[in-house]
Amino acid sequence: MLAKLTSKNQITIPKSILSQLPNVRYFDVELKDDVVIFRPVKVYGADLGQIRAKMKKLGLTEESVPEAVRWARSR
């Protein structure tokens, strides 16, 4: 199928292709050997309240992230 690049650097993906990819809103785009590859990406919503509750339950603090990074880099 032919797709045209617009003046705003946008490409419309044909309906016949998108109909085979239900609920896809984002794509990972890669150029490999002069071929443009679009891979569908699923994006999941995050409930920050649940994440914070889980962190609290596990005893994690803001300092836990840099601490984990230091630990991982030391290995």
N, CA, C and O atoms as a GROMACS GRO file, in nm:
protein
  300
    1MET      N    1   0.083  -0.118   0.000
    1MET     CA    2   0.000   0.000   0.000
    1MET      C    3   0.087   0.124   0.000
    1MET      O    4   0.199   0.123   0.051
    2LEU      N    5   0.035   0.227  -0.057
    2LEU     CA    6   0.107   0.353  -0.066
    2LEU      C    7   0.057   0.449   0.042
    2LEU      O    8  -0.063   0.465   0.061
    3ALA      N    9   0.150   0.512   0.110
    3ALA     CA   10   0.116   0.614   0.209
    3ALA      C   11   0.198   0.738   0.176
    3ALA      O   12   0.314   0.727   0.137
    4LYS      N   13   0.138   0.855   0.191
    4LYS     CA   14   0.203   0.979   0.154
    4LYS      C   15   0.248   1.055   0.279
    4LYS      O   16   0.175   1.062   0.378
    5LEU      N   17   0.367   1.111   0.272
    5LEU     CA   18   0.419   1.196   0.378
    5LEU      C   19   0.364   1.336   0.356
    5LEU      O   20   0.379   1.393   0.247
    6THR      N   21   0.301   1.394   0.458
    6THR     CA   22   0.242   1.527   0.445
    6THR      C   23   0.347   1.634   0.469
    6THR      O   24   0.461   1.605   0.507
    7SER      N   25   0.308   1.759   0.447
    7SER     CA   26   0.399   1.871   0.470
    7SER      C   27   0.436   1.886   0.617
    7SER      O   28   0.535   1.952   0.651
    8LYS      N   29   0.358   1.824   0.705
    8LYS     CA   30   0.385   1.828   0.849
    8LYS      C   31   0.458   1.701   0.896
    8LYS      O   32   0.459   1.670   1.015
    9ASN      N   33   0.517   1.628   0.803
    9ASN     CA   34   0.591   1.505   0.833
    9ASN      C   35   0.503   1.399   0.899
    9ASN      O   36   0.547   1.329   0.990
   10GLN      N   37   0.380   1.388   0.855
   10GLN     CA   38   0.289   1.288   0.909
   10GLN      C   39   0.254   1.187   0.800
   10GLN      O   40   0.247   1.220   0.681
   11ILE      N   41   0.232   1.063   0.844
   11ILE     CA   42   0.190   0.957   0.753
   11ILE      C   43   0.060   0.900   0.805
   11ILE      O   44   0.047   0.870   0.924
   12THR      N   45  -0.038   0.884   0.716
   12THR     CA   46  -0.164   0.821   0.753
   12THR      C   47  -0.152   0.672   0.726
   12THR      O   48  -0.121   0.630   0.614
   13ILE      N   49  -0.177   0.594   0.830
   13ILE     CA   50  -0.170   0.449   0.816
   13ILE      C   51  -0.304   0.403   0.759
   13ILE      O   52  -0.409   0.439   0.813
   14PRO      N   53  -0.302   0.325   0.651
   14PRO     CA   54  -0.428   0.282   0.588
   14PRO      C   55  -0.521   0.211   0.686
   14PRO      O   56  -0.477   0.136   0.773
   15LYS      N   57  -0.651   0.236   0.669
   15LYS     CA   58  -0.753   0.179   0.757
   15LYS      C   59  -0.748   0.027   0.758
   15LYS      O   60  -0.771  -0.036   0.862
   16SER      N   61  -0.717  -0.033   0.643
   16SER     CA   62  -0.712  -0.179   0.636
   16SER      C   63  -0.601  -0.237   0.724
   16SER      O   64  -0.610  -0.350   0.771
   17ILE      N   65  -0.496  -0.159   0.746
   17ILE     CA   66  -0.387  -0.203   0.835
   17ILE      C   67  -0.429  -0.181   0.980
   17ILE      O   68  -0.417  -0.271   1.063
   18LEU      N   69  -0.478  -0.061   1.010
   18LEU     CA   70  -0.516  -0.029   1.148
   18LEU      C   71  -0.630  -0.115   1.200
   18LEU      O   72  -0.639  -0.142   1.320
   19SER      N   73  -0.717  -0.160   1.110
   19SER     CA   74  -0.828  -0.245   1.154
   19SER      C   75  -0.777  -0.379   1.208
   19SER      O   76  -0.847  -0.447   1.282
   20GLN      N   77  -0.656  -0.415   1.171
   20GLN     CA   78  -0.595  -0.539   1.220
   20GLN      C   79  -0.520  -0.518   1.351
   20GLN      O   80  -0.470  -0.612   1.411
   21LEU      N   81  -0.514  -0.392   1.395
   21LEU     CA   82  -0.444  -0.356   1.520
   21LEU      C   83  -0.541  -0.282   1.612
   21LEU      O   84  -0.526  -0.161   1.631
   22PRO      N   85  -0.638  -0.351   1.668
   22PRO     CA   86  -0.737  -0.281   1.750
   22PRO      C   87  -0.675  -0.217   1.873
   22PRO      O   88  -0.587  -0.274   1.938
   23ASN      N   89  -0.722  -0.098   1.905
   23ASN     CA   90  -0.682  -0.025   2.026
   23ASN      C   91  -0.535   0.018   2.030
   23ASN      O   92  -0.484   0.045   2.139
   24VAL      N   93  -0.468   0.025   1.918
   24VAL     CA   94  -0.328   0.070   1.916
   24VAL      C   95  -0.327   0.220   1.890
   24VAL      O   96  -0.384   0.267   1.792
   25ARG      N   97  -0.260   0.295   1.977
   25ARG     CA   98  -0.252   0.440   1.963
   25ARG      C   99  -0.107   0.486   1.946
   25ARG      O  100  -0.083   0.597   1.898
   26TYR      N  101  -0.011   0.402   1.985
   26TYR     CA  102   0.131   0.439   1.979
   26TYR      C  103   0.210   0.332   1.905
   26TYR      O  104   0.177   0.213   1.908
   27PHE      N  105   0.317   0.378   1.839
   27PHE     CA  106   0.405   0.286   1.766
   27PHE      C  107   0.550   0.319   1.799
   27PHE      O  108   0.586   0.436   1.814
   28ASP      N  109   0.630   0.217   1.811
   28ASP     CA  110   0.775   0.233   1.819
   28ASP      C  111   0.822   0.235   1.674
   28ASP      O  112   0.790   0.143   1.598
   29VAL      N  113   0.898   0.336   1.634
   29VAL     CA  114   0.939   0.351   1.494
   29VAL      C  115   1.090   0.336   1.487
   29VAL      O  116   1.164   0.396   1.566
   30GLU      N  117   1.135   0.256   1.392
   30GLU     CA  118   1.277   0.227   1.376
   30GLU      C  119   1.313   0.228   1.228
   30GLU      O  120   1.233   0.187   1.144
   31LEU      N  121   1.431   0.273   1.198
   31LEU     CA  122   1.483   0.266   1.062
   31LEU      C  123   1.592   0.159   1.061
   31LEU      O  124   1.692   0.170   1.132
   32LYS      N  125   1.572   0.056   0.980
   32LYS     CA  126   1.667  -0.055   0.976
   32LYS      C  127   1.690  -0.094   0.830
   32LYS      O  128   1.597  -0.135   0.761
   33ASP      N  129   1.812  -0.080   0.784
   33ASP     CA  130   1.847  -0.114   0.646
   33ASP      C  131   1.756  -0.043   0.546
   33ASP      O  132   1.704  -0.106   0.453
   34ASP      N  133   1.736   0.088   0.566
   34ASP     CA  134   1.653   0.172   0.478
   34ASP      C  135   1.505   0.131   0.477
   34ASP      O  136   1.433   0.164   0.383
   35VAL      N  137   1.461   0.060   0.581
   35VAL     CA  138   1.321   0.020   0.593
   35VAL      C  139   1.267   0.080   0.722
   35VAL      O  140   1.327   0.065   0.829
   36VAL      N  141   1.153   0.149   0.714
   36VAL     CA  142   1.089   0.204   0.832
   36VAL      C  143   0.998   0.097   0.892
   36VAL      O  144   0.912   0.042   0.823
   37ILE      N  145   1.019   0.069   1.020
   37ILE     CA  146   0.944  -0.036   1.088
   37ILE      C  147   0.859   0.028   1.198
   37ILE      O  148   0.911   0.101   1.282
   38PHE      N  149   0.727   0.002   1.195
   38PHE     CA  150   0.635   0.049   1.298
   38PHE      C  151   0.595  -0.072   1.382
   38PHE      O  152   0.541  -0.169   1.329
   39ARG      N  153   0.619  -0.065   1.512
   39ARG     CA  154   0.578  -0.173   1.601
   39ARG      C  155   0.473  -0.118   1.698
   39ARG      O  156   0.499  -0.017   1.764
   40PRO      N  157   0.358  -0.180   1.708
   40PRO     CA  158   0.256  -0.133   1.802
   40PRO      C  159   0.307  -0.143   1.945
   40PRO      O  160   0.374  -0.240   1.982
   41VAL      N  161   0.274  -0.042   2.025
   41VAL     CA  162   0.314  -0.038   2.165
   41VAL      C  163   0.187  -0.022   2.250
   41VAL      O  164   0.106   0.067   2.224
   42LYS      N  165   0.173  -0.106   2.349
   42LYS     CA  166   0.061  -0.093   2.442
   42LYS      C  167   0.104  -0.002   2.557
   42LYS      O  168   0.211  -0.022   2.615
   43VAL      N  169   0.022   0.096   2.588
   43VAL     CA  170   0.051   0.188   2.697
   43VAL      C  171  -0.052   0.161   2.806
   43VAL      O  172  -0.172   0.159   2.781
   44TYR      N  173  -0.003   0.141   2.925
   44TYR     CA  174  -0.091   0.112   3.038
   44TYR      C  175  -0.098   0.233   3.129
   44TYR      O  176   0.004   0.297   3.158
   45GLY      N  177  -0.217   0.263   3.173
   45GLY     CA  178  -0.233   0.373   3.269
   45GLY      C  179  -0.177   0.332   3.404
   45GLY      O  180  -0.172   0.214   3.437
   46ALA      N  181  -0.135   0.430   3.480
   46ALA     CA  182  -0.080   0.402   3.612
   46ALA      C  183  -0.162   0.475   3.717
   46ALA      O  184  -0.194   0.593   3.701
   47ASP      N  185  -0.194   0.406   3.822
   47ASP     CA  186  -0.264   0.466   3.935
   47ASP      C  187  -0.158   0.501   4.039
   47ASP      O  188  -0.111   0.414   4.112
   48LEU      N  189  -0.122   0.628   4.045
   48LEU     CA  190  -0.015   0.670   4.135
   48LEU      C  191  -0.049   0.641   4.281
   48LEU      O  192   0.040   0.613   4.362
   49GLY      N  193  -0.176   0.646   4.314
   49GLY     CA  194  -0.217   0.614   4.450
   49GLY      C  195  -0.180   0.471   4.487
   49GLY      O  196  -0.130   0.444   4.596
   50GLN      N  197  -0.206   0.379   4.394
   50GLN     CA  198  -0.172   0.238   4.417
   50GLN      C  199  -0.021   0.219   4.426
   50GLN      O  200   0.028   0.143   4.509
   51ILE      N  201   0.051   0.288   4.339
   51ILE     CA  202   0.197   0.276   4.339
   51ILE      C  203   0.254   0.327   4.471
   51ILE      O  204   0.340   0.263   4.531
   52ARG      N  205   0.205   0.443   4.516
   52ARG     CA  206   0.254   0.500   4.642
   52ARG      C  207   0.220   0.409   4.761
   52ARG      O  208   0.301   0.393   4.852
   53ALA      N  209   0.100   0.350   4.759
   53ALA     CA  210   0.061   0.259   4.866
   53ALA      C  211   0.152   0.137   4.868
   53ALA      O  212   0.192   0.091   4.975
   54LYS      N  213   0.184   0.084   4.750
   54LYS     CA  214   0.272  -0.034   4.742
   54LYS      C  215   0.412   0.002   4.792
   54LYS      O  216   0.474  -0.076   4.864
   55MET      N  217   0.461   0.121   4.753
   55MET     CA  218   0.593   0.164   4.800
   55MET      C  219   0.596   0.176   4.952
   55MET      O  220   0.692   0.135   5.017
   56LYS      N  221   0.489   0.234   5.007
   56LYS     CA  222   0.482   0.250   5.152
   56LYS      C  223   0.480   0.114   5.220
   56LYS      O  224   0.549   0.093   5.320
   57LYS      N  225   0.401   0.022   5.165
   57LYS     CA  226   0.391  -0.113   5.221
   57LYS      C  227   0.528  -0.183   5.220
   57LYS      O  228   0.562  -0.257   5.312
   58LEU      N  229   0.604  -0.159   5.113
   58LEU     CA  230   0.737  -0.221   5.101
   58LEU      C  231   0.845  -0.145   5.176
   58LEU      O  232   0.960  -0.190   5.184
   59GLY      N  233   0.809  -0.029   5.232
   59GLY     CA  234   0.907   0.050   5.306
   59GLY      C  235   1.003   0.127   5.217
   59GLY      O  236   1.113   0.162   5.260
   60LEU      N  237   0.963   0.154   5.093
   60LEU     CA  238   1.050   0.227   5.000
   60LEU      C  239   1.030   0.377   5.018
   60LEU      O  240   0.920   0.424   5.043
   61THR      N  241   1.140   0.451   5.003
   61THR     CA  242   1.137   0.597   5.014
   61THR      C  243   1.196   0.657   4.887
   61THR      O  244   1.240   0.584   4.798
   62GLU      N  245   1.198   0.790   4.880
   62GLU     CA  246   1.259   0.857   4.764
   62GLU      C  247   1.406   0.819   4.751
   62GLU      O  248   1.459   0.811   4.640
   63GLU      N  249   1.472   0.797   4.862
   63GLU     CA  250   1.614   0.761   4.860
   63GLU      C  251   1.635   0.618   4.810
   63GLU      O  252   1.747   0.581   4.775
   64SER      N  253   1.530   0.538   4.806
   64SER     CA  254   1.543   0.398   4.762
   64SER      C  255   1.587   0.387   4.617
   64SER      O  256   1.662   0.295   4.583
   65VAL      N  257   1.542   0.478   4.531
   65VAL     CA  258   1.576   0.469   4.388
   65VAL      C  259   1.726   0.494   4.366
   65VAL      O  260   1.792   0.410   4.305
   66PRO      N  261   1.782   0.607   4.413
   66PRO     CA  262   1.926   0.625   4.393
   66PRO      C  263   2.008   0.516   4.461
   66PRO      O  264   2.114   0.475   4.411
   67GLU      N  265   1.958   0.469   4.574
   67GLU     CA  266   2.027   0.360   4.645
   67GLU      C  267   2.030   0.234   4.558
   67GLU      O  268   2.132   0.166   4.550
   68ALA      N  269   1.918   0.202   4.494
   68ALA     CA  270   1.910   0.085   4.407
   68ALA      C  271   2.001   0.101   4.285
   68ALA      O  272   2.064   0.006   4.241
   69VAL      N  273   2.007   0.223   4.231
   69VAL     CA  274   2.094   0.249   4.116
   69VAL      C  275   2.239   0.230   4.157
   69VAL      O  276   2.316   0.166   4.085
   70ARG      N  277   2.278   0.285   4.273
   70ARG     CA  278   2.417   0.267   4.320
   70ARG      C  279   2.449   0.118   4.336
   70ARG      O  280   2.556   0.072   4.297
   71TRP      N  281   2.356   0.044   4.395
   71TRP     CA  282   2.376  -0.099   4.416
   71TRP      C  283   2.395  -0.170   4.282
   71TRP      O  284   2.486  -0.251   4.267
   72ALA      N  285   2.309  -0.140   4.184
   72ALA     CA  286   2.316  -0.206   4.053
   72ALA      C  287   2.446  -0.173   3.981
   72ALA      O  288   2.505  -0.260   3.916
   73ARG      N  289   2.490  -0.049   3.991
   73ARG     CA  290   2.614  -0.008   3.924
   73ARG      C  291   2.738  -0.067   3.986
   73ARG      O  292   2.841  -0.078   3.921
   74SER      N  293   2.729  -0.105   4.113
   74SER     CA  294   2.845  -0.161   4.183
   74SER      C  295   2.867  -0.307   4.152
   74SER      O  296   2.970  -0.364   4.189
   75ARG      N  297   2.772  -0.370   4.085
   75ARG     CA  298   2.780  -0.513   4.058
   75ARG      C  299   2.861  -0.543   3.936
   75ARG      O  300   2.877  -0.660   3.900
   0.00000   0.00000   0.00000
